[in-house]
């Protein structure tokens, strides 16, 4: 069942790319572009971001979390729709969570670690009619597949035995899963091809920022 869902997920991503290519090749530009509009003929957007927060299930009190490192690709599929444009694309993100535990009774140290690799598809509506040149707000939705990897490190030689006090920390009951997300953000143009962006949302990240390169 999971393999079938994953195949549908990959098919959906490829289909979006095909739609984008078809629209671009047929030049469906129904409205003349304003001279100061954001797209300026650009169709492909490559972004790198660093974020914090997000929804990641894990068990543990005290924890240390790495930032969300994300790579995004977007392509315009409808350049002119009402006051803006629509783009679709893909996202890859990674974050790690570590929860240490010290057992004062036996003197052993345990460290649980969860690694989350997120593969997602996003669709975004960009408001291109903003009066301030170089400012581009946007909103969107995302479907992500969270690939979950769990492992534990400890100096307890018997941690994997049911009668050991640290055994309750060892179960790997954290399956991979699908989860939706929503986001809102803004791009600020730095040069012809480069812009910065800031984004708030629910899903793989709560708040993130980064750089975008447009071609």
GIURQUI-V630546 format. One line per field, one symbol per residue. ss: DSSP state (H for helix, E for strand, L for the rest). Layout:
# GIURQUI-V630546
ss->???
This chain:
# GIURQUI-V630546
ss->LHHHHHHHHHHHHHHHHHHHHHHHHHLLLLLLLLLLLLLLLLLEEEEEEEEELLLLLLLLLLLEELLEEEEEEEEEEEEEELLEEEEEEEEEEEEEEEEEEELLLLLLEEEEEEEEEEEEEEEEEEELLLLLLLEEEEEEEEEEEEEEEEEEEELLLLLLLLLLLLHHHLLLLLLLEEEEEEEEEEEEELLLLEEEEEEEEELLLLEEEEEEEEL
